[in-house]
Amino acid sequence: MRAMEGGEDLERLPGQVIVDILSRLYDASDLSRCRLASRYLLQLSSHVHSIRFYCTYSRFLRSRAGDKITPFKVTLKSILSKLVQVQTVRFDMEESMQKLSYEEDEGELSDFWLTDIDFVMEWMPHVAGSLSKLCITDFWQQSCWPCTNVLSVISRY
């Protein structure tokens, strides 16, 4: 019964206050956890005005070890598709990933290449109407060789 009372207390807060709090979370994974906590948070989470996607080195290693893990780009697209008025989107890679020595096999992959035009075209139309700030820190091992015209694609919106 106590948990139910806590949920009711949460719903007494104005929705905009909750949205503002959710918009300040460190990472989209924290937002996903909040979405699971209550129907009220689930409903309000689609109205965040700022979101950050942070790829950790451990996530990268799990993906390379063959662990069953949702691909990072799939997670990004899924969460972005649920947002109705996001103004700021930020994609970050953990700094230790940027310090990895170059491996030829990695250059052939694109699962962490966030400025890949095909990937950007999948999510940009959905957020473009409200987006005012975009920050992409790409995984250099996958993005250092291929040419990209991502800036021209983004500027169309």
C-alpha positions as CSV (number, residue, x, y, z in Angstrom):
1,M,0.0,0.0,0.0
2,R,2.9,2.4,0.7
3,A,4.2,2.2,-2.9
4,M,0.8,3.2,-4.2
5,E,0.7,6.2,-1.9
6,G,4.2,7.2,-3.3
7,G,2.9,7.0,-6.8
8,E,-0.1,9.2,-5.9
9,D,2.3,11.7,-4.4
10,L,4.3,11.8,-7.6
11,E,1.1,12.6,-9.6
12,R,0.5,15.6,-7.4
13,L,3.5,17.3,-8.9
14,P,2.8,19.4,-12.0
15,G,3.7,17.5,-15.2
16,Q,6.0,20.2,-16.4
17,V,8.1,19.9,-13.3
18,I,8.5,16.2,-13.8
19,V,9.3,16.7,-17.5
20,D,12.0,19.2,-16.5
21,I,13.5,16.7,-14.1
22,L,13.4,13.9,-16.7
23,S,15.0,16.2,-19.2
24,R,18.0,16.7,-16.9
25,L,18.8,13.0,-16.5
26,Y,22.4,12.0,-17.3
27,D,21.5,9.3,-19.9
28,A,18.6,8.0,-21.9
29,S,19.0,4.7,-20.0
30,D,18.0,6.5,-16.8
31,L,14.9,7.8,-18.7
32,S,14.1,4.3,-19.7
33,R,14.2,3.2,-16.1
34,C,11.9,6.0,-15.1
35,R,9.4,5.0,-17.8
36,L,9.2,1.6,-16.1
37,A,8.5,3.1,-12.6
38,S,5.0,4.4,-13.2
39,R,2.4,5.1,-15.8
40,Y,2.6,8.8,-15.0
41,L,6.4,8.9,-15.7
42,L,5.8,6.8,-18.9
43,Q,3.3,9.3,-20.1
44,L,5.4,12.4,-19.3
45,S,8.7,10.9,-20.6
46,S,7.7,11.5,-24.2
47,H,7.7,15.2,-23.5
48,V,11.4,15.6,-22.4
49,H,13.0,18.6,-24.1
50,S,16.6,17.3,-23.8
51,I,18.1,13.8,-24.0
52,R,21.6,12.4,-23.9
53,F,22.6,8.9,-25.2
54,Y,25.8,7.8,-23.6
55,C,27.6,4.7,-25.0
56,T,29.8,3.1,-22.3
57,Y,32.9,1.1,-23.0
58,S,31.3,-1.8,-21.2
59,R,28.4,-1.7,-23.6
60,F,30.9,-1.7,-26.5
61,L,32.8,-4.7,-25.1
62,R,29.5,-6.6,-24.6
63,S,28.5,-6.0,-28.2
64,R,31.9,-7.3,-29.4
65,A,31.8,-10.4,-27.1
66,G,28.6,-11.5,-28.7
67,D,26.4,-10.9,-25.7
68,K,22.7,-10.6,-26.6
69,I,22.3,-6.8,-26.4
70,T,20.1,-4.4,-28.3
71,P,22.3,-2.5,-30.8
72,F,23.1,1.0,-29.7
73,K,21.6,2.6,-32.8
74,V,18.4,0.6,-32.5
75,T,18.1,1.9,-28.9
76,L,18.6,5.5,-30.1
77,K,16.0,5.3,-32.8
78,S,13.5,3.6,-30.5
79,I,13.7,6.2,-27.8
80,L,13.8,9.2,-30.2
81,S,10.7,7.9,-32.0
82,K,8.8,8.2,-28.7
83,L,9.7,11.9,-28.1
84,V,7.2,14.6,-29.2
85,Q,9.1,17.8,-28.6
86,V,12.8,17.2,-28.0
87,Q,14.9,20.3,-28.5
88,T,18.4,19.0,-27.6
89,V,19.8,15.6,-28.6
90,R,23.3,14.5,-27.6
91,F,25.1,11.3,-28.6
92,D,28.3,10.6,-26.6
93,M,30.9,7.8,-26.5
94,E,32.8,7.1,-23.3
95,E,36.2,8.8,-23.6
96,S,38.0,5.5,-23.1
97,M,36.5,4.2,-26.4
98,Q,38.1,7.1,-28.3
99,K,41.5,6.1,-27.0
100,L,41.3,2.6,-28.4
101,S,44.0,1.8,-30.9
102,Y,42.7,1.4,-34.5
103,E,41.7,-2.1,-35.6
104,E,41.1,-2.8,-39.2
105,D,38.0,-5.0,-38.5
106,E,36.4,-2.1,-36.6
107,G,36.7,0.2,-39.6
108,E,34.5,-2.2,-41.6
109,L,31.7,-1.9,-39.1
110,S,29.1,0.8,-38.6
111,D,27.2,-0.1,-35.5
112,F,28.7,2.8,-33.6
113,W,29.1,5.2,-36.5
114,L,26.6,7.8,-35.5
115,T,27.1,10.2,-38.4
116,D,26.3,7.6,-40.9
117,I,23.8,9.3,-43.3
118,D,21.4,6.4,-43.5
119,F,21.2,6.2,-39.7
120,V,20.7,10.0,-39.4
121,M,17.9,9.9,-42.0
122,E,16.1,7.2,-40.0
123,W,15.6,9.4,-36.9
124,M,16.1,13.1,-38.0
125,P,12.7,13.6,-39.7
126,H,11.0,12.6,-36.4
127,V,12.7,15.2,-34.2
128,A,13.6,17.9,-36.8
129,G,10.5,20.0,-36.1
130,S,11.5,20.8,-32.5
131,L,15.3,20.2,-32.6
132,S,17.4,23.2,-31.9
133,K,20.7,21.6,-30.6
134,L,22.5,18.5,-31.8
135,C,25.8,17.1,-30.5
136,I,27.3,13.9,-31.9
137,T,30.5,12.5,-30.7
138,D,31.2,9.7,-33.1
139,F,33.3,6.5,-32.5
140,W,36.4,7.5,-34.4
141,Q,37.4,3.9,-35.4
142,Q,34.3,3.7,-37.5
143,S,34.0,7.3,-38.6
144,C,37.6,8.3,-39.4
145,W,37.8,6.8,-43.0
146,P,34.4,7.0,-44.6
147,C,33.3,10.3,-46.1
148,T,30.0,11.7,-44.8
149,N,27.8,14.5,-45.8
150,V,25.9,14.4,-42.6
151,L,26.0,18.2,-42.1
152,S,24.2,18.8,-45.4
153,V,21.6,16.2,-44.4
154,I,21.1,17.8,-41.0
155,S,20.9,21.3,-42.4
156,R,18.0,20.3,-44.7
157,Y,15.9,20.0,-41.6
